Amino acid sequence: HSVVTFAALWHDSRIRAIDRVCLYHVGPACFAEIDIVLDPQMPLVVSHDIGESLQARIECLPYVERCFVHLDFETAHRTEIEHQWPV
């Protein structure tokens, strides 16, 4: 877990914060979910490239099968309910 967090933290100097890192075991490997915070004024093409390159970096780790990177512009939200379907 700490290796994934460290890799995300130092991946790109434009990453303002790491909001959440979760690893889920899937057989011998794991899935990683990472929420990163970027400048809200950053162009989409730039933020997309940062997220995509971070995904590729994390997926190069021998124990990570797949990585999902979520891009956000702030941390003042509850990550556990942010993407739930309305009831």
N, CA, C and O atoms as a Tinker XYZ file with bonds, in Angstrom:
   348  protein
     1  N      0.827000   -1.194000    0.000000    73     2
     2  CA     0.000000    0.000000    0.000000    64     1     3
     3  C      0.872000    1.258000    0.000000    63     2     4     5
     4  O      0.599000    2.204000   -0.739000    81     3
     5  N      1.898000    1.268000    0.811000    73     3     6
     6  CA     2.760000    2.448000    0.897000    64     5     7
     7  C      3.552000    2.676000   -0.389000    63     6     8     9
     8  O      3.844000    3.821000   -0.735000    81     7
     9  N      3.902000    1.613000   -1.096000    73     7    10
    10  CA     4.628000    1.765000   -2.361000    64     9    11
    11  C      3.738000    2.444000   -3.395000    63    10    12    13
    12  O      4.204000    3.309000   -4.137000    81    11
    13  N      2.480000    2.070000   -3.454000    73    11    14
    14  CA     1.534000    2.684000   -4.388000    64    13    15
    15  C      1.335000    4.154000   -4.039000    63    14    16    17
    16  O      1.343000    5.008000   -4.925000    81    15
    17  N      1.158000    4.452000   -2.767000    73    15    18
    18  CA     0.979000    5.832000   -2.319000    64    17    19
    19  C      2.214000    6.671000   -2.646000    63    18    20    21
    20  O      2.089000    7.786000   -3.151000    81    19
    21  N      3.384000    6.149000   -2.365000    73    19    22
    22  CA     4.636000    6.858000   -2.649000    64    21    23
    23  C      4.781000    7.126000   -4.140000    63    22    24    25
    24  O      5.146000    8.231000   -4.542000    81    23
    25  N      4.494000    6.106000   -4.973000    73    23    26
    26  CA     4.603000    6.277000   -6.427000    64    25    27
    27  C      3.646000    7.359000   -6.916000    63    26    28    29
    28  O      4.002000    8.147000   -7.792000    81    27
    29  N      2.447000    7.404000   -6.365000    73    27    30
    30  CA     1.471000    8.413000   -6.773000    64    29    31
    31  C      1.896000    9.797000   -6.306000    63    30    32    33
    32  O      1.772000   10.774000   -7.045000    81    31
    33  N      2.390000    9.878000   -5.095000    73    31    34
    34  CA     2.783000   11.166000   -4.527000    64    33    35
    35  C      3.913000   11.818000   -5.313000    63    34    36    37
    36  O      3.925000   13.038000   -5.476000    81    35
    37  N      4.847000   11.035000   -5.794000    73    35    38
    38  CA     6.009000   11.566000   -6.503000    64    37    39
    39  C      5.912000   11.431000   -8.020000    63    38    40    41
    40  O      6.885000   11.692000   -8.728000    81    39
    41  N      4.752000   11.027000   -8.522000    73    39    42
    42  CA     4.598000   10.812000   -9.959000    64    41    43
    43  C      4.734000   12.104000  -10.768000    63    42    44    45
    44  O      5.410000   12.121000  -11.797000    81    43
    45  N      4.101000   13.175000  -10.314000    73    43    46
    46  CA     4.088000   14.424000  -11.074000    64    45    47
    47  C      3.959000   15.581000  -10.088000    63    46    48    49
    48  O      3.128000   15.537000   -9.180000    81    47
    49  N      4.764000   16.594000  -10.261000    73    47    50
    50  CA     4.770000   17.719000   -9.314000    64    49    51
    51  C      3.465000   18.513000   -9.343000    63    50    52    53
    52  O      3.209000   19.296000   -8.428000    81    51
    53  N      2.639000   18.331000  -10.366000    73    51    54
    54  CA     1.365000   19.058000  -10.446000    64    53    55
    55  C      0.257000   18.389000   -9.636000    63    54    56    57
    56  O     -0.833000   18.948000   -9.508000    81    55
    57  N      0.515000   17.212000   -9.094000    73    55    58
    58  CA    -0.452000   16.563000   -8.216000    64    57    59
    59  C     -0.411000   17.294000   -6.878000    63    58    60    61
    60  O      0.621000   17.313000   -6.208000    81    59
    61  N     -1.528000   17.893000   -6.493000    73    59    62
    62  CA    -1.592000   18.687000   -5.267000    64    61    63
    63  C     -1.737000   17.825000   -4.019000    63    62    64    65
    64  O     -1.221000   18.169000   -2.955000    81    63
    65  N     -2.439000   16.709000   -4.154000    73    63    66
    66  CA    -2.669000   15.838000   -2.995000    64    65    67
    67  C     -3.099000   14.461000   -3.474000    63    66    68    69
    68  O     -3.608000   14.288000   -4.581000    81    67
    69  N     -2.874000   13.493000   -2.601000    73    67    70
    70  CA    -3.417000   12.153000   -2.792000    64    69    71
    71  C     -4.573000   12.050000   -1.805000    63    70    72    73
    72  O     -4.359000   12.057000   -0.592000    81    71
    73  N     -5.782000   11.955000   -2.314000    73    71    74
    74  CA    -6.962000   11.967000   -1.452000    64    73    75
    75  C     -7.266000   10.592000   -0.869000    63    74    76    77
    76  O     -7.697000   10.480000    0.278000    81    75
    77  N     -7.041000    9.542000   -1.666000    73    75    78
    78  CA    -7.385000    8.198000   -1.204000    64    77    79
    79  C     -6.609000    7.175000   -2.023000    63    78    80    81
    80  O     -6.413000    7.345000   -3.226000    81    79
    81  N     -6.171000    6.116000   -1.356000    73    79    82
    82  CA    -5.543000    4.978000   -2.019000    64    81    83
    83  C     -6.167000    3.718000   -1.436000    63    82    84    85
    84  O     -6.150000    3.518000   -0.222000    81    83
    85  N     -6.709000    2.880000   -2.287000    73    83    86
    86  CA    -7.296000    1.604000   -1.846000    64    85    87
    87  C     -6.741000    0.488000   -2.720000    63    86    88    89
    88  O     -6.605000    0.635000   -3.935000    81    87
    89  N     -6.426000   -0.624000   -2.080000    73    87    90
    90  CA    -5.988000   -1.818000   -2.797000    64    89    91
    91  C     -6.949000   -2.955000   -2.468000    63    90    92    93
    92  O     -7.311000   -3.159000   -1.310000    81    91
    93  N     -7.359000   -3.694000   -3.503000    73    91    94
    94  CA    -8.267000   -4.815000   -3.345000    64    93    95
    95  C     -7.596000   -6.062000   -3.904000    63    94    96    97
    96  O     -7.188000   -6.078000   -5.065000    81    95
    97  N     -7.478000   -7.095000   -3.099000    73    95    98
    98  CA    -6.860000   -8.332000   -3.569000    64    97    99
    99  C     -7.793000   -9.071000   -4.518000    63    98   100   101
   100  O     -8.978000   -9.257000   -4.243000    81    99
   101  N     -7.221000   -9.485000   -5.644000    73    99   102
   102  CA    -7.934000  -10.255000   -6.650000    64   101   103
   103  C     -7.018000  -11.409000   -7.014000    63   102   104   105
   104  O     -6.155000  -11.271000   -7.881000    81   103
   105  N     -7.201000  -12.546000   -6.358000    73   103   106
   106  CA    -6.286000  -13.660000   -6.565000    64   105   107
   107  C     -4.914000  -13.282000   -6.048000    63   106   108   109
   108  O     -4.800000  -12.713000   -4.963000    81   107
   109  N     -3.862000  -13.590000   -6.809000    73   107   110
   110  CA    -2.510000  -13.286000   -6.341000    64   109   111
   111  C     -2.121000  -11.810000   -6.494000    63   110   112   113
   112  O     -1.121000  -11.372000   -5.926000    81   111
   113  N     -2.902000  -11.050000   -7.253000    73   111   114
   114  CA    -2.583000   -9.637000   -7.504000    64   113   115
   115  C     -3.638000   -8.757000   -6.829000    63   114   116   117
   116  O     -4.448000   -9.235000   -6.034000    81   115
   117  N     -3.613000   -7.474000   -7.156000    73   115   118
   118  CA    -4.609000   -6.567000   -6.575000    64   117   119
   119  C     -5.005000   -5.498000   -7.586000    63   118   120   121
   120  O     -4.303000   -5.243000   -8.565000    81   119
   121  N     -6.141000   -4.889000   -7.318000    73   119   122
   122  CA    -6.595000   -3.704000   -8.032000    64   121   123
   123  C     -6.270000   -2.508000   -7.147000    63   122   124   125
   124  O     -6.375000   -2.594000   -5.924000    81   123
   125  N     -5.882000   -1.409000   -7.749000    73   123   126
   126  CA    -5.602000   -0.186000   -7.004000    64   125   127
   127  C     -6.571000    0.903000   -7.447000    63   126   128   129
   128  O     -6.879000    1.035000   -8.632000    81   127
   129  N     -7.041000    1.676000   -6.481000    73   127   130
   130  CA    -7.841000    2.869000   -6.751000    64   129   131
   131  C     -7.132000    4.044000   -6.103000    63   130   132   133
   132  O     -6.795000    3.999000   -4.920000    81   131
   133  N     -6.905000    5.099000   -6.881000    73   131   134
   134  CA    -6.191000    6.270000   -6.378000    64   133   135
   135  C     -6.985000    7.512000   -6.761000    63   134   136   137
   136  O     -7.341000    7.693000   -7.925000    81   135
   137  N     -7.261000    8.366000   -5.779000    73   135   138
   138  CA    -7.893000    9.656000   -6.026000    64   137   139
   139  C     -6.822000   10.732000   -5.872000    63   138   140   141
   140  O     -6.221000   10.872000   -4.806000    81   139
   141  N     -6.587000   11.490000   -6.941000    73   139   142
   142  CA    -5.592000   12.559000   -6.883000    64   141   143
   143  C     -6.277000   13.908000   -7.065000    63   142   144   145
   144  O     -7.335000   14.003000   -7.688000    81   143
   145  N     -5.657000   14.950000   -6.511000    73   143   146
   146  CA    -6.192000   16.307000   -6.593000    64   145   147
   147  C     -5.282000   17.135000   -7.495000    63   146   148   149
   148  O     -4.065000   17.179000   -7.314000    81   147
   149  N     -5.911000   17.793000   -8.477000    73   147   150
   150  CA    -5.196000   18.638000   -9.428000    64   149   151
   151  C     -5.791000   20.041000   -9.408000    63   150   152   153
   152  O     -6.866000   20.257000   -8.849000    81   151
   153  N     -5.098000   20.980000  -10.011000    73   151   154
   154  CA    -5.571000   22.361000  -10.115000    64   153   155
   155  C     -6.893000   22.384000  -10.891000    63   154   156   157
   156  O     -6.973000   21.799000  -11.971000    81   155
   157  N     -7.933000   23.048000  -10.362000    73   155   158
   158  CA    -9.216000   23.083000  -11.058000    64   157   159
   159  C     -9.160000   23.806000  -12.411000    63   158   160   161
   160  O    -10.038000   23.607000  -13.251000    81   159
   161  N     -8.156000   24.625000  -12.624000    73   159   162
   162  CA    -8.033000   25.347000  -13.886000    64   161   163
   163  C     -7.161000   24.600000  -14.910000    63   162   164   165
   164  O     -6.949000   25.087000  -16.021000    81   163
   165  N     -6.664000   23.431000  -14.532000    73   163   166
   166  CA    -5.803000   22.662000  -15.429000    64   165   167
   167  C     -6.606000   22.181000  -16.644000    63   166   168   169
   168  O     -7.716000   21.673000  -16.486000    81   167
   169  N     -6.060000   22.337000  -17.845000    73   167   170
   170  CA    -6.755000   21.852000  -19.042000    64   169   171
   171  C     -6.982000   20.334000  -18.970000    63   170   172   173
   172  O     -6.165000   19.591000  -18.427000    81   171
   173  N     -8.099000   19.907000  -19.524000    73   171   174
   174  CA    -8.457000   18.502000  -19.514000    64   173   175
   175  C     -7.368000   17.631000  -20.134000    63   174   176   177
   176  O     -7.074000   16.554000  -19.616000    81   175
   177  N     -6.778000   18.072000  -21.213000    73   175   178
   178  CA    -5.757000   17.273000  -21.886000    64   177   179
   179  C     -4.563000   17.015000  -20.958000    63   178   180   181
   180  O     -3.970000   15.937000  -20.998000    81   179
   181  N     -4.212000   17.991000  -20.133000    73   179   182
   182  CA    -3.092000   17.847000  -19.205000    64   181   183
   183  C     -3.470000   16.914000  -18.061000    63   182   184   185
   184  O     -2.713000   16.001000  -17.730000    81   183
   185  N     -4.646000   17.138000  -17.449000    73   183   186
   186  CA    -5.064000   16.290000  -16.330000    64   185   187
   187  C     -5.253000   14.846000  -16.784000    63   186   188   189
   188  O     -4.920000   13.915000  -16.051000    81   187
   189  N     -5.783000   14.658000  -17.980000    73   187   190
   190  CA    -5.948000   13.307000  -18.513000    64   189   191
   191  C     -4.603000   12.610000  -18.643000    63   190   192   193
   192  O     -4.469000   11.447000  -18.262000    81   191
   193  N     -3.610000   13.305000  -19.176000    73   191   194
   194  CA    -2.292000   12.701000  -19.358000    64   193   195
   195  C     -1.632000   12.362000  -18.025000    63   194   196   197
   196  O     -0.941000   11.349000  -17.918000    81   195
   197  N     -1.836000   13.197000  -17.010000    73   195   198
   198  CA    -1.289000   12.902000  -15.682000    64   197   199
   199  C     -1.933000   11.637000  -15.122000    63   198   200   201
   200  O     -1.241000   10.753000  -14.619000    81   199
   201  N     -3.255000   11.555000  -15.210000    73   199   202
   202  CA    -3.957000   10.374000  -14.711000    64   201   203
   203  C     -3.594000    9.109000  -15.454000    63   202   204   205
   204  O     -3.389000    8.061000  -14.842000    81   203
   205  N     -3.514000    9.200000  -16.766000    73   203   206
   206  CA    -3.189000    8.030000  -17.577000    64   205   207
   207  C     -1.763000    7.546000  -17.334000    63   206   208   209
   208  O     -1.520000    6.341000  -17.266000    81   207
   209  N     -0.827000    8.467000  -17.204000    73   207   210
   210  CA     0.557000    8.061000  -16.962000    64   209   211
   211  C      0.730000    7.504000  -15.546000    63   210   212   213
   212  O      1.549000    6.611000  -15.330000    81   211
   213  N     -0.036000    8.026000  -14.579000    73   211   214
   214  CA    -0.005000    7.453000  -13.234000    64   213   215
   215  C     -0.570000    6.042000  -13.244000    63   214   216   217
   216  O     -0.026000    5.150000  -12.594000    81   215
   217  N     -1.647000    5.836000  -13.972000    73   215   218
   218  CA    -2.216000    4.497000  -14.100000    64   217   219
   219  C     -1.179000    3.529000  -14.650000    63   218   220   221
   220  O     -1.006000    2.436000  -14.111000    81   219
   221  N     -0.494000    3.912000  -15.707000    73   219   222
   222  CA     0.525000    3.051000  -16.316000    64   221   223
   223  C      1.661000    2.759000  -15.338000    63   222   224   225
   224  O      2.147000    1.630000  -15.272000    81   223
   225  N      2.084000    3.768000  -14.580000    73   223   226
   226  CA     3.170000    3.573000  -13.609000    64   225   227
   227  C      2.768000    2.561000  -12.536000    63   226   228   229
   228  O      3.541000    1.661000  -12.209000    81   227
   229  N      1.566000    2.708000  -11.992000    73   227   230
   230  CA     1.123000    1.804000  -10.930000    64   229   231
   231  C      0.921000    0.395000  -11.478000    63   230   232   233
   232  O      1.217000   -0.582000  -10.790000    81   231
   233  N      0.427000    0.280000  -12.689000    73   231   234
   234  CA     0.214000   -1.044000  -13.286000    64   233   235
   235  C      1.520000   -1.751000  -13.615000    63   234   236   237
   236  O      1.508000   -2.948000  -13.902000    81   235
   237  N      2.639000   -1.047000  -13.582000    73   235   238
   238  CA     3.953000   -1.679000  -13.772000    64   237   239
   239  C      4.437000   -2.384000  -12.507000    63   238   240   241
   240  O      5.359000   -3.198000  -12.567000    81   239
   241  N      3.830000   -2.081000  -11.376000    73   239   242
   242  CA     4.209000   -2.783000  -10.144000    64   241   243
   243  C      3.810000   -4.249000  -10.274000    63   242   244   245
   244  O      2.727000   -4.552000  -10.775000    81   243
   245  N      4.671000   -5.162000   -9.830000    73   243   246
   246  CA     4.438000   -6.588000  -10.091000    64   245   247
   247  C      3.177000   -7.154000   -9.454000    63   246   248   249
   248  O      2.662000   -8.166000   -9.930000    81   247
   249  N      2.671000   -6.547000   -8.412000    73   247   250
   250  CA     1.505000   -7.104000   -7.719000    64   249   251
   251  C      0.204000   -6.373000   -8.058000    63   250   252   253
   252  O     -0.844000   -6.695000   -7.498000    81   251
   253  N      0.256000   -5.390000   -8.971000    73   251   254
   254  CA    -0.957000   -4.654000   -9.347000    64   253   255
   255  C     -1.434000   -5.145000  -10.706000    63   254   256   257
   256  O     -0.727000   -5.045000  -11.709000    81   255
   257  N     -2.638000   -5.671000  -10.714000    73   255   258
   258  CA    -3.260000   -6.152000  -11.952000    64   257   259
   259  C     -3.849000   -4.986000  -12.754000    63   258   260   261
   260  O     -3.703000   -4.920000  -13.975000    81   259
   261  N     -4.518000   -4.067000  -12.043000    73   259   262
   262  CA    -5.196000   -2.947000  -12.701000    64   261   263
   263  C     -5.240000   -1.765000  -11.744000    63   262   264   265
   264  O     -5.356000   -1.946000  -10.531000    81   263
   265  N     -5.148000   -0.544000  -12.293000    73   263   266
   266  CA    -5.200000    0.669000  -11.474000    64   265   267
   267  C     -6.252000    1.618000  -12.050000    63   266   268   269
   268  O     -6.319000    1.840000  -13.259000    81   267
   269  N     -7.059000    2.161000  -11.165000    73   267   270
   270  CA    -8.067000    3.143000  -11.540000    64   269   271
   271  C     -7.709000    4.459000  -10.865000    63   270   272   273
   272  O     -7.563000    4.514000   -9.644000    81   271
   273  N     -7.569000    5.516000  -11.655000    73   271   274
   274  CA    -7.184000    6.824000  -11.136000    64   273   275
   275  C     -8.374000    7.766000  -11.282000    63   274   276   277
   276  O     -8.910000    7.942000  -12.376000    81   275
   277  N     -8.775000    8.362000  -10.178000    73   275   278
   278  CA    -9.855000    9.341000  -10.172000    64   277   279
   279  C     -9.238000   10.720000   -9.995000    63   278   280   281
   280  O     -8.435000   10.931000   -9.087000    81   279
   281  N     -9.612000   11.659000  -10.858000    73   279   282
   282  CA    -9.095000   13.020000  -10.803000    64   281   283
   283  C    -10.122000   13.923000  -10.136000    63   282   284   285
   284  O    -11.313000   13.855000  -10.441000    81   283
   285  N     -9.658000   14.762000   -9.231000    73   283   286
   286  CA   -10.551000   15.693000   -8.551000    64   285   287
   287  C     -9.840000   17.025000   -8.394000    63   286   288   289
   288  O     -8.638000   17.119000   -8.637000    81   287
   289  N    -10.576000   18.061000   -7.986000    73   287   290
   290  CA   -10.004000   19.395000   -7.825000    64   289   291
   291  C    -10.049000   19.872000   -6.387000    63   290   292   293
   292  O     -9.603000   20.983000   -6.101000    81   291
   293  N    -10.580000   19.057000   -5.462000    73   291   294
   294  CA   -10.650000   19.435000   -4.058000    64   293   295
   295  C    -10.762000   18.174000   -3.201000    63   294   296   297
   296  O    -10.971000   17.073000   -3.710000    81   295
   297  N    -10.617000   18.362000   -1.892000    73   295   298
   298  CA   -10.702000   17.225000   -0.976000    64   297   299
   299  C    -11.828000   17.378000    0.029000    63   298   300   301
   300  O    -11.941000   16.569000    0.950000    81   299
   301  N    -12.664000   18.396000   -0.125000    73   299   302
   302  CA   -13.734000   18.661000    0.833000    64   301   303
   303  C    -14.998000   17.884000    0.473000    63   302   304   305
   304  O    -16.059000   18.475000    0.276000    81   303
   305  N    -14.882000   16.577000    0.389000    73   303   306
   306  CA   -16.019000   15.722000    0.083000    64   305   307
   307  C    -15.818000   14.374000    0.764000    63   306   308   309
   308  O    -14.716000   14.054000    1.209000    81   307
   309  N    -16.849000   13.616000    0.839000    73   307   310
   310  CA   -16.761000   12.294000    1.461000    64   309   311
   311  C    -16.547000   11.269000    0.350000    63   310   312   313
   312  O    -17.478000   10.937000   -0.384000    81   311
   313  N    -15.319000   10.772000    0.230000    73   311   314
   314  CA   -14.975000    9.855000   -0.862000    64   313   315
   315  C    -15.786000    8.569000   -0.820000    63   314   316   317
   316  O    -16.018000    7.955000   -1.861000    81   315
   317  N    -16.227000    8.145000    0.375000    73   315   318
   318  CA   -16.957000    6.874000    0.463000    64   317   319
   319  C    -18.358000    6.951000   -0.143000    63   318   320   321
   320  O    -18.952000    5.914000   -0.438000    81   319
   321  N    -18.905000    8.171000   -0.336000    73   319   322
   322  CA   -20.231000    8.284000   -0.932000    64   321   323
   323  C    -20.228000    9.081000   -2.237000    63   322   324   325
   324  O    -21.281000    9.271000   -2.847000    81   323
   325  N    -19.089000    9.534000   -2.657000    73   323   326
   326  CA   -19.019000   10.439000   -3.803000    64   325   327
   327  C    -19.622000    9.845000   -5.081000    63   326   328   329
   328  O    -20.287000   10.558000   -5.833000    81   327
   329  N    -19.406000    8.578000   -5.332000    73   327   330
   330  CA   -19.837000    7.983000   -6.603000    64   329   331
   331  C    -20.930000    6.947000   -6.422000    63   330   332   333
   332  O    -21.091000    6.071000   -7.272000    81   331
   333  N    -21.686000    7.025000   -5.336000    73   331   334
   334  CA   -22.793000    6.095000   -5.145000    64   333   335
   335  C    -23.980000    6.517000   -5.993000    63   334   336   337
   336  O    -24.203000    7.700000   -6.253000    81   335
   337  N    -24.742000    5.500000   -6.419000    73   335   338
   338  CA   -25.969000    5.774000   -7.149000    64   337   339
   339  C    -26.999000    6.322000   -6.174000    63   338   340   341
   340  O    -27.023000    5.917000   -5.012000    81   339
   341  N    -27.854000    7.239000   -6.629000    73   339   342
   342  CA   -28.913000    7.747000   -5.741000    64   341   343
   343  C    -29.855000    6.615000   -5.345000    63   342   344   345
   344  O    -30.133000    5.711000   -6.134000    81   343
   345  N    -30.334000    6.683000   -4.121000    73   343   346
   346  CA   -31.257000    5.641000   -3.625000    64   345   347
   347  C    -32.676000    6.065000   -3.877000    63   346   348
   348  O    -33.608000    5.335000   -3.538000    81   347
